[in-house]
């Protein structure tokens, strides 16, 4: 366990089986919290994208394509 539940609660009054159950549940909560944590840095998609160099008139091409329909 990353942290010890024994340092946070006094479980000595409980039977061994219940102490074990509480420790397991505590570990489950810590694991779930760690799994739902968002990464510190957001992913950048710029490395997946390319660039487009257009040498023509985009509006004229769009109109010619539209006129074909």
mmCIF file of the N, C-alpha and C atoms, coordinates in Angstrom:
data_MODEL
# 
_entry.id   MODEL 
# 
loop_
_atom_site.group_PDB 
_atom_site.id 
_atom_site.type_symbol 
_atom_site.label_atom_id 
_atom_site.label_alt_id 
_atom_site.label_comp_id 
_atom_site.label_asym_id 
_atom_site.label_entity_id 
_atom_site.label_seq_id 
_atom_site.pdbx_PDB_ins_code 
_atom_site.Cartn_x 
_atom_site.Cartn_y 
_atom_site.Cartn_z 
_atom_site.occupancy 
_atom_site.B_iso_or_equiv 
_atom_site.pdbx_formal_charge 
_atom_site.auth_seq_id 
_atom_site.auth_comp_id 
_atom_site.auth_asym_id 
_atom_site.auth_atom_id 
_atom_site.pdbx_PDB_model_num 
ATOM 1   N N  . UNK A 1 1  ? 0.825   -1.185  0.000   1.00 0.00 ? 1  UNK A N  1 
ATOM 2   C CA . UNK A 1 1  ? 0.000   0.000   0.000   1.00 0.00 ? 1  UNK A CA 1 
ATOM 3   C C  . UNK A 1 1  ? 0.870   1.248   0.000   1.00 0.00 ? 1  UNK A C  1 
ATOM 4   N N  . UNK A 1 2  ? 0.469   2.266   -0.754  1.00 0.00 ? 2  UNK A N  1 
ATOM 5   C CA . UNK A 1 2  ? 1.248   3.497   -0.755  1.00 0.00 ? 2  UNK A CA 1 
ATOM 6   C C  . UNK A 1 2  ? 1.260   4.167   0.611   1.00 0.00 ? 2  UNK A C  1 
ATOM 7   N N  . UNK A 1 3  ? 0.103   4.184   1.274   1.00 0.00 ? 3  UNK A N  1 
ATOM 8   C CA . UNK A 1 3  ? 0.010   4.751   2.609   1.00 0.00 ? 3  UNK A CA 1 
ATOM 9   C C  . UNK A 1 3  ? -0.506  3.669   3.545   1.00 0.00 ? 3  UNK A C  1 
ATOM 10  N N  . UNK A 1 4  ? -0.148  3.771   4.796   1.00 0.00 ? 4  UNK A N  1 
ATOM 11  C CA . UNK A 1 4  ? -0.594  2.764   5.755   1.00 0.00 ? 4  UNK A CA 1 
ATOM 12  C C  . UNK A 1 4  ? -1.860  3.241   6.447   1.00 0.00 ? 4  UNK A C  1 
ATOM 13  N N  . UNK A 1 5  ? -2.896  2.426   6.368   1.00 0.00 ? 5  UNK A N  1 
ATOM 14  C CA . UNK A 1 5  ? -4.142  2.777   7.041   1.00 0.00 ? 5  UNK A CA 1 
ATOM 15  C C  . UNK A 1 5  ? -3.976  2.722   8.549   1.00 0.00 ? 5  UNK A C  1 
ATOM 16  N N  . UNK A 1 6  ? -3.024  1.925   9.038   1.00 0.00 ? 6  UNK A N  1 
ATOM 17  C CA . UNK A 1 6  ? -2.795  1.822   10.471  1.00 0.00 ? 6  UNK A CA 1 
ATOM 18  C C  . UNK A 1 6  ? -2.368  3.155   11.068  1.00 0.00 ? 6  UNK A C  1 
ATOM 19  N N  . UNK A 1 7  ? -1.723  3.995   10.276  1.00 0.00 ? 7  UNK A N  1 
ATOM 20  C CA . UNK A 1 7  ? -1.296  5.305   10.768  1.00 0.00 ? 7  UNK A CA 1 
ATOM 21  C C  . UNK A 1 7  ? -2.457  6.287   10.820  1.00 0.00 ? 7  UNK A C  1 
ATOM 22  N N  . UNK A 1 8  ? -3.544  5.986   10.158  1.00 0.00 ? 8  UNK A N  1 
ATOM 23  C CA . UNK A 1 8  ? -4.666  6.917   10.086  1.00 0.00 ? 8  UNK A CA 1 
ATOM 24  C C  . UNK A 1 8  ? -5.805  6.538   11.027  1.00 0.00 ? 8  UNK A C  1 
ATOM 25  N N  . UNK A 1 9  ? -5.998  5.264   11.268  1.00 0.00 ? 9  UNK A N  1 
ATOM 26  C CA . UNK A 1 9  ? -7.100  4.787   12.098  1.00 0.00 ? 9  UNK A CA 1 
ATOM 27  C C  . UNK A 1 9  ? -6.602  3.760   13.103  1.00 0.00 ? 9  UNK A C  1 
ATOM 28  N N  . UNK A 1 10 ? -7.297  3.706   14.221  1.00 0.00 ? 10 UNK A N  1 
ATOM 29  C CA . UNK A 1 10 ? -7.000  2.660   15.198  1.00 0.00 ? 10 UNK A CA 1 
ATOM 30  C C  . UNK A 1 10 ? -7.974  1.517   14.956  1.00 0.00 ? 10 UNK A C  1 
ATOM 31  N N  . UNK A 1 11 ? -7.490  0.454   14.362  1.00 0.00 ? 11 UNK A N  1 
ATOM 32  C CA . UNK A 1 11 ? -8.333  -0.686  14.028  1.00 0.00 ? 11 UNK A CA 1 
ATOM 33  C C  . UNK A 1 11 ? -8.144  -1.837  14.997  1.00 0.00 ? 11 UNK A C  1 
ATOM 34  N N  . UNK A 1 12 ? -7.466  -1.601  16.076  1.00 0.00 ? 12 UNK A N  1 
ATOM 35  C CA . UNK A 1 12 ? -7.133  -2.693  16.994  1.00 0.00 ? 12 UNK A CA 1 
ATOM 36  C C  . UNK A 1 12 ? -8.357  -3.311  17.665  1.00 0.00 ? 12 UNK A C  1 
ATOM 37  N N  . UNK A 1 13 ? -9.462  -2.590  17.715  1.00 0.00 ? 13 UNK A N  1 
ATOM 38  C CA . UNK A 1 13 ? -10.659 -3.115  18.372  1.00 0.00 ? 13 UNK A CA 1 
ATOM 39  C C  . UNK A 1 13 ? -11.456 -4.059  17.468  1.00 0.00 ? 13 UNK A C  1 
ATOM 40  N N  . UNK A 1 14 ? -11.135 -4.071  16.204  1.00 0.00 ? 14 UNK A N  1 
ATOM 41  C CA . UNK A 1 14 ? -11.873 -4.914  15.249  1.00 0.00 ? 14 UNK A CA 1 
ATOM 42  C C  . UNK A 1 14 ? -11.230 -6.282  15.125  1.00 0.00 ? 14 UNK A C  1 
ATOM 43  N N  . UNK A 1 15 ? -12.030 -7.288  14.765  1.00 0.00 ? 15 UNK A N  1 
ATOM 44  C CA . UNK A 1 15 ? -11.456 -8.605  14.471  1.00 0.00 ? 15 UNK A CA 1 
ATOM 45  C C  . UNK A 1 15 ? -10.553 -8.528  13.237  1.00 0.00 ? 15 UNK A C  1 
ATOM 46  N N  . UNK A 1 16 ? -9.653  -9.481  13.123  1.00 0.00 ? 16 UNK A N  1 
ATOM 47  C CA . UNK A 1 16 ? -8.664  -9.485  12.047  1.00 0.00 ? 16 UNK A CA 1 
ATOM 48  C C  . UNK A 1 16 ? -9.332  -9.461  10.671  1.00 0.00 ? 16 UNK A C  1 
ATOM 49  N N  . UNK A 1 17 ? -10.396 -10.223 10.486  1.00 0.00 ? 17 UNK A N  1 
ATOM 50  C CA . UNK A 1 17 ? -11.052 -10.284 9.173   1.00 0.00 ? 17 UNK A CA 1 
ATOM 51  C C  . UNK A 1 17 ? -11.635 -8.929  8.783   1.00 0.00 ? 17 UNK A C  1 
ATOM 52  N N  . UNK A 1 18 ? -12.194 -8.192  9.732   1.00 0.00 ? 18 UNK A N  1 
ATOM 53  C CA . UNK A 1 18 ? -12.748 -6.871  9.430   1.00 0.00 ? 18 UNK A CA 1 
ATOM 54  C C  . UNK A 1 18 ? -11.638 -5.854  9.167   1.00 0.00 ? 18 UNK A C  1 
ATOM 55  N N  . UNK A 1 19 ? -10.532 -5.978  9.882   1.00 0.00 ? 19 UNK A N  1 
ATOM 56  C CA . UNK A 1 19 ? -9.392  -5.089  9.607   1.00 0.00 ? 19 UNK A CA 1 
ATOM 57  C C  . UNK A 1 19 ? -8.883  -5.288  8.191   1.00 0.00 ? 19 UNK A C  1 
ATOM 58  N N  . UNK A 1 20 ? -8.806  -6.535  7.778   1.00 0.00 ? 20 UNK A N  1 
ATOM 59  C CA . UNK A 1 20 ? -8.352  -6.860  6.428   1.00 0.00 ? 20 UNK A CA 1 
ATOM 60  C C  . UNK A 1 20 ? -9.315  -6.284  5.387   1.00 0.00 ? 20 UNK A C  1 
ATOM 61  N N  . UNK A 1 21 ? -10.617 -6.379  5.668   1.00 0.00 ? 21 UNK A N  1 
ATOM 62  C CA . UNK A 1 21 ? -11.619 -5.851  4.737   1.00 0.00 ? 21 UNK A CA 1 
ATOM 63  C C  . UNK A 1 21 ? -11.507 -4.334  4.613   1.00 0.00 ? 21 UNK A C  1 
ATOM 64  N N  . UNK A 1 22 ? -11.276 -3.664  5.729   1.00 0.00 ? 22 UNK A N  1 
ATOM 65  C CA . UNK A 1 22 ? -11.127 -2.206  5.701   1.00 0.00 ? 22 UNK A CA 1 
ATOM 66  C C  . UNK A 1 22 ? -9.857  -1.821  4.940   1.00 0.00 ? 22 UNK A C  1 
ATOM 67  N N  . UNK A 1 23 ? -8.774  -2.545  5.141   1.00 0.00 ? 23 UNK A N  1 
ATOM 68  C CA . UNK A 1 23 ? -7.534  -2.267  4.404   1.00 0.00 ? 23 UNK A CA 1 
ATOM 69  C C  . UNK A 1 23 ? -7.722  -2.473  2.910   1.00 0.00 ? 23 UNK A C  1 
ATOM 70  N N  . UNK A 1 24 ? -8.432  -3.546  2.542   1.00 0.00 ? 24 UNK A N  1 
ATOM 71  C CA . UNK A 1 24 ? -8.687  -3.803  1.121   1.00 0.00 ? 24 UNK A CA 1 
ATOM 72  C C  . UNK A 1 24 ? -9.525  -2.694  0.496   1.00 0.00 ? 24 UNK A C  1 
ATOM 73  N N  . UNK A 1 25 ? -10.543 -2.247  1.223   1.00 0.00 ? 25 UNK A N  1 
ATOM 74  C CA . UNK A 1 25 ? -11.398 -1.183  0.699   1.00 0.00 ? 25 UNK A CA 1 
ATOM 75  C C  . UNK A 1 25 ? -10.622 0.124   0.581   1.00 0.00 ? 25 UNK A C  1 
ATOM 76  N N  . UNK A 1 26 ? -9.778  0.404   1.557   1.00 0.00 ? 26 UNK A N  1 
ATOM 77  C CA . UNK A 1 26 ? -8.945  1.595   1.514   1.00 0.00 ? 26 UNK A CA 1 
ATOM 78  C C  . UNK A 1 26 ? -8.020  1.562   0.293   1.00 0.00 ? 26 UNK A C  1 
ATOM 79  N N  . UNK A 1 27 ? -7.426  0.410   0.043   1.00 0.00 ? 27 UNK A N  1 
ATOM 80  C CA . UNK A 1 27 ? -6.555  0.255   -1.126  1.00 0.00 ? 27 UNK A CA 1 
ATOM 81  C C  . UNK A 1 27 ? -7.349  0.437   -2.415  1.00 0.00 ? 27 UNK A C  1 
ATOM 82  N N  . UNK A 1 28 ? -8.564  -0.096  -2.455  1.00 0.00 ? 28 UNK A N  1 
ATOM 83  C CA . UNK A 1 28 ? -9.431  0.078   -3.617  1.00 0.00 ? 28 UNK A CA 1 
ATOM 84  C C  . UNK A 1 28 ? -9.705  1.547   -3.884  1.00 0.00 ? 28 UNK A C  1 
ATOM 85  N N  . UNK A 1 29 ? -10.023 2.303   -2.829  1.00 0.00 ? 29 UNK A N  1 
ATOM 86  C CA . UNK A 1 29 ? -10.299 3.736   -2.997  1.00 0.00 ? 29 UNK A CA 1 
ATOM 87  C C  . UNK A 1 29 ? -9.072  4.490   -3.496  1.00 0.00 ? 29 UNK A C  1 
ATOM 88  N N  . UNK A 1 30 ? -7.900  4.163   -2.975  1.00 0.00 ? 30 UNK A N  1 
ATOM 89  C CA . UNK A 1 30 ? -6.674  4.818   -3.441  1.00 0.00 ? 30 UNK A CA 1 
ATOM 90  C C  . UNK A 1 30 ? -6.394  4.508   -4.903  1.00 0.00 ? 30 UNK A C  1 
ATOM 91  N N  . UNK A 1 31 ? -6.612  3.261   -5.293  1.00 0.00 ? 31 UNK A N  1 
ATOM 92  C CA . UNK A 1 31 ? -6.382  2.854   -6.681  1.00 0.00 ? 31 UNK A CA 1 
ATOM 93  C C  . UNK A 1 31 ? -7.366  3.540   -7.615  1.00 0.00 ? 31 UNK A C  1 
ATOM 94  N N  . UNK A 1 32 ? -8.628  3.602   -7.206  1.00 0.00 ? 32 UNK A N  1 
ATOM 95  C CA . UNK A 1 32 ? -9.648  4.252   -8.033  1.00 0.00 ? 32 UNK A CA 1 
ATOM 96  C C  . UNK A 1 32 ? -9.356  5.741   -8.181  1.00 0.00 ? 32 UNK A C  1 
ATOM 97  N N  . UNK A 1 33 ? -8.912  6.372   -7.113  1.00 0.00 ? 33 UNK A N  1 
ATOM 98  C CA . UNK A 1 33 ? -8.584  7.795   -7.181  1.00 0.00 ? 33 UNK A CA 1 
ATOM 99  C C  . UNK A 1 33 ? -7.415  8.035   -8.137  1.00 0.00 ? 33 UNK A C  1 
ATOM 100 N N  . UNK A 1 34 ? -6.417  7.178   -8.077  1.00 0.00 ? 34 UNK A N  1 
ATOM 101 C CA . UNK A 1 34 ? -5.251  7.318   -8.954  1.00 0.00 ? 34 UNK A CA 1 
ATOM 102 C C  . UNK A 1 34 ? -5.632  7.076   -10.412 1.00 0.00 ? 34 UNK A C  1 
ATOM 103 N N  . UNK A 1 35 ? -6.583  6.175   -10.656 1.00 0.00 ? 35 UNK A N  1 
ATOM 104 C CA . UNK A 1 35 ? -6.983  5.860   -12.029 1.00 0.00 ? 35 UNK A CA 1 
ATOM 105 C C  . UNK A 1 35 ? -7.817  6.973   -12.652 1.00 0.00 ? 35 UNK A C  1 
ATOM 106 N N  . UNK A 1 36 ? -8.575  7.709   -11.841 1.00 0.00 ? 36 UNK A N  1 
ATOM 107 C CA . UNK A 1 36 ? -9.433  8.761   -12.381 1.00 0.00 ? 36 UNK A CA 1 
ATOM 108 C C  . UNK A 1 36 ? -8.735  10.107  -12.465 1.00 0.00 ? 36 UNK A C  1 
ATOM 109 N N  . UNK A 1 37 ? -7.520  10.185  -11.962 1.00 0.00 ? 37 UNK A N  1 
ATOM 110 C CA . UNK A 1 37 ? -6.781  11.440  -12.013 1.00 0.00 ? 37 UNK A CA 1 
ATOM 111 C C  . UNK A 1 37 ? -6.392  11.757  -13.453 1.00 0.00 ? 37 UNK A C  1 
ATOM 112 N N  . UNK A 1 38 ? -6.585  13.003  -13.856 1.00 0.00 ? 38 UNK A N  1 
ATOM 113 C CA . UNK A 1 38 ? -6.225  13.417  -15.205 1.00 0.00 ? 38 UNK A CA 1 
ATOM 114 C C  . UNK A 1 38 ? -4.725  13.644  -15.284 1.00 0.00 ? 38 UNK A C  1 
ATOM 115 N N  . UNK A 1 39 ? -4.155  13.389  -16.439 1.00 0.00 ? 39 UNK A N  1 
ATOM 116 C CA . UNK A 1 39 ? -2.716  13.671  -16.582 1.00 0.00 ? 39 UNK A CA 1 
ATOM 117 C C  . UNK A 1 39 ? -2.443  15.167  -16.448 1.00 0.00 ? 39 UNK A C  1 
ATOM 118 N N  . UNK A 1 40 ? -1.264  15.487  -15.989 1.00 0.00 ? 40 UNK A N  1 
ATOM 119 C CA . UNK A 1 40 ? -0.905  16.887  -15.763 1.00 0.00 ? 40 UNK A CA 1 
ATOM 120 C C  . UNK A 1 40 ? -0.817  17.678  -17.059 1.00 0.00 ? 40 UNK A C  1 
ATOM 121 N N  . UNK A 1 41 ? -0.362  17.050  -18.107 1.00 0.00 ? 41 UNK A N  1 
ATOM 122 C CA . UNK A 1 41 ? -0.236  17.749  -19.382 1.00 0.00 ? 41 UNK A CA 1 
ATOM 123 C C  . UNK A 1 41 ? -1.274  17.218  -20.353 1.00 0.00 ? 41 UNK A C  1 
ATOM 124 N N  . UNK A 1 42 ? -1.840  18.112  -21.110 1.00 0.00 ? 42 UNK A N  1 
ATOM 125 C CA . UNK A 1 42 ? -2.810  17.673  -22.106 1.00 0.00 ? 42 UNK A CA 1 
ATOM 126 C C  . UNK A 1 42 ? -2.069  17.237  -23.369 1.00 0.00 ? 42 UNK A C  1 
ATOM 127 N N  . UNK A 1 43 ? -2.653  16.310  -24.084 1.00 0.00 ? 43 UNK A N  1 
ATOM 128 C CA . UNK A 1 43 ? -2.016  15.792  -25.284 1.00 0.00 ? 43 UNK A CA 1 
ATOM 129 C C  . UNK A 1 43 ? -2.154  16.808  -26.407 1.00 0.00 ? 43 UNK A C  1 
ATOM 130 N N  . UNK A 1 44 ? -1.096  16.984  -27.153 1.00 0.00 ? 44 UNK A N  1 
ATOM 131 C CA . UNK A 1 44 ? -1.113  17.900  -28.286 1.00 0.00 ? 44 UNK A CA 1 
ATOM 132 C C  . UNK A 1 44 ? -1.158  17.078  -29.572 1.00 0.00 ? 44 UNK A C  1 
ATOM 133 N N  . UNK A 1 45 ? -2.124  17.376  -30.406 1.00 0.00 ? 45 UNK A N  1 
ATOM 134 C CA . UNK A 1 45 ? -2.322  16.641  -31.637 1.00 0.00 ? 45 UNK A CA 1 
ATOM 135 C C  . UNK A 1 45 ? -1.528  17.230  -32.808 1.00 0.00 ? 45 UNK A C  1 
ATOM 136 N N  . UNK A 1 46 ? -0.748  18.250  -32.567 1.00 0.00 ? 46 UNK A N  1 
ATOM 137 C CA . UNK A 1 46 ? -0.032  18.903  -33.650 1.00 0.00 ? 46 UNK A CA 1 
ATOM 138 C C  . UNK A 1 46 ? 0.976   17.973  -34.324 1.00 0.00 ? 46 UNK A C  1 
ATOM 139 N N  . UNK A 1 47 ? 1.498   17.000  -33.579 1.00 0.00 ? 47 UNK A N  1 
ATOM 140 C CA . UNK A 1 47 ? 2.454   16.076  -34.197 1.00 0.00 ? 47 UNK A CA 1 
ATOM 141 C C  . UNK A 1 47 ? 1.766   15.072  -35.114 1.00 0.00 ? 47 UNK A C  1 
ATOM 142 N N  . UNK A 1 48 ? 0.437   14.950  -35.020 1.00 0.00 ? 48 UNK A N  1 
ATOM 143 C CA . UNK A 1 48 ? -0.299  14.034  -35.885 1.00 0.00 ? 48 UNK A CA 1 
ATOM 144 C C  . UNK A 1 48 ? -0.782  14.711  -37.163 1.00 0.00 ? 48 UNK A C  1 
ATOM 145 N N  . UNK A 1 49 ? -0.745  16.012  -37.195 1.00 0.00 ? 49 UNK A N  1 
ATOM 146 C CA . UNK A 1 49 ? -1.284  16.774  -38.324 1.00 0.00 ? 49 UNK A CA 1 
ATOM 147 C C  . UNK A 1 49 ? -0.159  17.222  -39.251 1.00 0.00 ? 49 UNK A C  1 
ATOM 148 N N  . UNK A 1 50 ? -0.494  17.302  -40.487 1.00 0.00 ? 50 UNK A N  1 
ATOM 149 C CA . UNK A 1 50 ? 0.440   17.845  -41.463 1.00 0.00 ? 50 UNK A CA 1 
ATOM 150 C C  . UNK A 1 50 ? 0.019   19.241  -41.856 1.00 0.00 ? 50 UNK A C  1 
ATOM 151 N N  . UNK A 1 51 ? 0.730   19.803  -42.765 1.00 0.00 ? 51 UNK A N  1 
ATOM 152 C CA . UNK A 1 51 ? 0.360   21.123  -43.256 1.00 0.00 ? 51 UNK A CA 1 
ATOM 153 C C  . UNK A 1 51 ? -0.008  21.005  -44.721 1.00 0.00 ? 51 UNK A C  1 
ATOM 154 N N  . UNK A 1 52 ? -0.856  21.896  -45.148 1.00 0.00 ? 52 UNK A N  1 
ATOM 155 C CA . UNK A 1 52 ? -1.323  21.897  -46.524 1.00 0.00 ? 52 UNK A CA 1 
ATOM 156 C C  . UNK A 1 52 ? -0.925  23.225  -47.156 1.00 0.00 ? 52 UNK A C  1 
ATOM 157 N N  . UNK A 1 53 ? -0.213  23.160  -48.231 1.00 0.00 ? 53 UNK A N  1 
ATOM 158 C CA . UNK A 1 53 ? 0.152   24.364  -48.983 1.00 0.00 ? 53 UNK A CA 1 
ATOM 159 C C  . UNK A 1 53 ? -0.722  24.419  -50.215 1.00 0.00 ? 53 UNK A C  1 
ATOM 160 N N  . UNK A 1 54 ? -1.670  25.347  -50.246 1.00 0.00 ? 54 UNK A N  1 
ATOM 161 C CA . UNK A 1 54 ? -2.615  25.483  -51.344 1.00 0.00 ? 54 UNK A CA 1 
ATOM 162 C C  . UNK A 1 54 ? -2.142  26.598  -52.263 1.00 0.00 ? 54 UNK A C  1 
ATOM 163 N N  . UNK A 1 55 ? -1.920  26.272  -53.522 1.00 0.00 ? 55 UNK A N  1 
ATOM 164 C CA . UNK A 1 55 ? -1.410  27.257  -54.482 1.00 0.00 ? 55 UNK A CA 1 
ATOM 165 C C  . UNK A 1 55 ? -2.516  27.875  -55.326 1.00 0.00 ? 55 UNK A C  1 
ATOM 166 N N  . UNK A 1 56 ? -3.710  27.303  -55.256 1.00 0.00 ? 56 UNK A N  1 
ATOM 167 C CA . UNK A 1 56 ? -4.787  27.803  -56.115 1.00 0.00 ? 56 UNK A CA 1 
ATOM 168 C C  . UNK A 1 56 ? -5.804  28.633  -55.347 1.00 0.00 ? 56 UNK A C  1 
ATOM 169 N N  . UNK A 1 57 ? -6.900  28.954  -56.037 1.00 0.00 ? 57 UNK A N  1 
ATOM 170 C CA . UNK A 1 57 ? -7.989  29.717  -55.445 1.00 0.00 ? 57 UNK A CA 1 
ATOM 171 C C  . UNK A 1 57 ? -9.004  28.721  -54.876 1.00 0.00 ? 57 UNK A C  1 
ATOM 172 N N  . UNK A 1 58 ? -9.108  28.655  -53.579 1.00 0.00 ? 58 UNK A N  1 
ATOM 173 C CA . UNK A 1 58 ? -9.966  27.672  -52.924 1.00 0.00 ? 58 UNK A CA 1 
ATOM 174 C C  . UNK A 1 58 ? -11.436 27.918  -53.223 1.00 0.00 ? 58 UNK A C  1 
ATOM 175 N N  . UNK A 1 59 ? -11.847 29.174  -53.295 1.00 0.00 ? 59 UNK A N  1 
ATOM 176 C CA . UNK A 1 59 ? -13.259 29.494  -53.572 1.00 0.00 ? 59 UNK A CA 1 
ATOM 177 C C  . UNK A 1 59 ? -13.627 29.091  -54.991 1.00 0.00 ? 59 UNK A C  1 
ATOM 178 N N  . UNK A 1 60 ? -12.746 29.358  -55.938 1.00 0.00 ? 60 UNK A N  1 
ATOM 179 C CA . UNK A 1 60 ? -13.029 28.995  -57.327 1.00 0.00 ? 60 UNK A CA 1 
ATOM 180 C C  . UNK A 1 60 ? -13.137 27.479  -57.475 1.00 0.00 ? 60 UNK A C  1 
ATOM 181 N N  . UNK A 1 61 ? -12.270 26.750  -56.821 1.00 0.00 ? 61 UNK A N  1 
ATOM 182 C CA . UNK A 1 61 ? -12.328 25.300  -56.887 1.00 0.00 ? 61 UNK A CA 1 
ATOM 183 C C  . UNK A 1 61 ? -13.604 24.778  -56.241 1.00 0.00 ? 61 UNK A C  1 
ATOM 184 N N  . UNK A 1 62 ? -13.996 25.364  -55.124 1.00 0.00 ? 62 UNK A N  1 
ATOM 185 C CA . UNK A 1 62 ? -15.216 24.940  -54.447 1.00 0.00 ? 62 UNK A CA 1 
ATOM 186 C C  . UNK A 1 62 ? -16.423 25.202  -55.336 1.00 0.00 ? 62 UNK A C  1 
ATOM 187 N N  . UNK A 1 63 ? -16.455 26.336  -56.009 1.00 0.00 ? 63 UNK A N  1 
ATOM 188 C CA . UNK A 1 63 ? -17.576 26.638  -56.904 1.00 0.00 ? 63 UNK A CA 1 
ATOM 189 C C  . UNK A 1 63 ? -17.613 25.685  -58.085 1.00 0.00 ? 63 UNK A C  1 
ATOM 190 N N  . UNK A 1 64 ? -16.455 25.330  -58.634 1.00 0.00 ? 64 UNK A N  1 
ATOM 191 C CA . UNK A 1 64 ? -16.443 24.400  -59.768 1.00 0.00 ? 64 UNK A CA 1 
ATOM 192 C C  . UNK A 1 64 ? -16.916 23.008  -59.339 1.00 0.00 ? 64 UNK A C  1 
ATOM 193 N N  . UNK A 1 65 ? -16.537 22.575  -58.130 1.00 0.00 ? 65 UNK A N  1 
ATOM 194 C CA . UNK A 1 65 ? -17.018 21.308  -57.641 1.00 0.00 ? 65 UNK A CA 1 
ATOM 195 C C  . UNK A 1 65 ? -18.521 21.340  -57.375 1.00 0.00 ? 65 UNK A C  1 
ATOM 196 N N  . UNK A 1 66 ? -19.008 22.434  -56.846 1.00 0.00 ? 66 UNK A N  1 
ATOM 197 C CA . UNK A 1 66 ? -20.430 22.569  -56.575 1.00 0.00 ? 66 UNK A CA 1 
ATOM 198 C C  . UNK A 1 66 ? -21.227 22.591  -57.866 1.00 0.00 ? 66 UNK A C  1 
ATOM 199 N N  . UNK A 1 67 ? -20.694 23.236  -58.909 1.00 0.00 ? 67 UNK A N  1 
ATOM 200 C CA . UNK A 1 67 ? -21.410 23.318  -60.191 1.00 0.00 ? 67 UNK A CA 1 
ATOM 201 C C  . UNK A 1 67 ? -21.502 21.953  -60.866 1.00 0.00 ? 67 UNK A C  1 
ATOM 202 N N  . UNK A 1 68 ? -20.610 21.027  -60.515 1.00 0.00 ? 68 UNK A N  1 
ATOM 203 C CA . UNK A 1 68 ? -20.682 19.697  -61.106 1.00 0.00 ? 68 UNK A CA 1 
ATOM 204 C C  . UNK A 1 68 ? -21.932 18.953  -60.655 1.00 0.00 ? 68 UNK A C  1 
ATOM 205 N N  . UNK A 1 69 ? -22.451 19.271  -59.510 1.00 0.00 ? 69 UNK A N  1 
ATOM 206 C CA . UNK A 1 69 ? -23.648 18.595  -59.000 1.00 0.00 ? 69 UNK A CA 1 
ATOM 207 C C  . UNK A 1 69 ? -24.851 19.182  -59.657 1.00 0.00 ? 69 UNK A C  1 
# 
